[in-house]
Amino acid sequence: MQSTKHIIKAKLPKIYSHELINNLFAHPYTKVEFITQDLNIHRNTASKYLNQLVDIGVLTKHKLGKDNYYLNNELYALLSD
């Protein structure tokens, strides 16, 4: 969790927030809807944040049906060990 926090803080300081980190580590995955509710931001902004996190390698984007799921790579690795 700490390494992800430092990566986001260093590479994406404008989107970094404690609420975002909490959301990313509440479950192994997140969705746009979860971010909009937890951070109280617009859907487009949440989508932009998640795609930026994919770009820096913190999340991996998976499309299932019409929904996108964003897998937290670090948390998934911890849980799968």
N, C-alpha and C positions, 0 to 999 in steps of 0.2 A: 504494500500500500504506500509506503514511504517513497519508494523509487518512482512509482507512477505519479505521486503528488509532486515530486521534484521535477519530473519531466514536463508535466503540464504547466507548472509554475514558470519553468525556464522557457519553454517553447511557445506556450499560449497564455501569457499572463493576463490578457484581456478577458479570457473566458474562465480563468481559474476562480473557483469559489469553494468554500467548505461544503456547501450543499451539493455541488457537482460531484465532489469526491465521495461524499456519503452515498449518493445515488449510484455511482459506478461500482461501489463495493457492497451495496445492499444485497445484490444478486449477481450471479455470473454474467448476466446479460441485462441490457436495458433497451428501451424503445423511446421513440420521440415523445409518445404520450407521457411516459414516466418523467422525462426531463421537463416537459411543459408544466406538469403538476408540481413537481418538487422545487423547481426554480422560479415558477410563476413567470414564464416567458412565452412568447409566441411560438407557434409550431415551426415556422420557418427558421427562427433563431435557433431553436433546439436542434433542428435538422442540420443546420450549419455547424453548430458546436460538435455534434456527433461525427460529422464527416471530417472535421478538422482533427478530431481525436483518432480517426481511422488513418488519416494522412501521416500522422506522427507515429503510428504503430501501437498506440495504447489500446485501441479497439479493433475488432475485425467485424466487417459488415456481412451479414447473411440475409438473403432474401428468402422468405418462406411464404408462399402464396402472394398476397398483395402487401404484406408487412415486411419491414426491415427490422432485424434484430441485431444489436451491437454487442458482441461478445467481449468481455473484459479479459484480455489475454493473461494478465498476471494472476487474477483471481481464479480463472479456469485452471491454470497450471497448478496452483496450490491445491485446489479441490480434487484434481484428478490424480495427484500423487498419493 
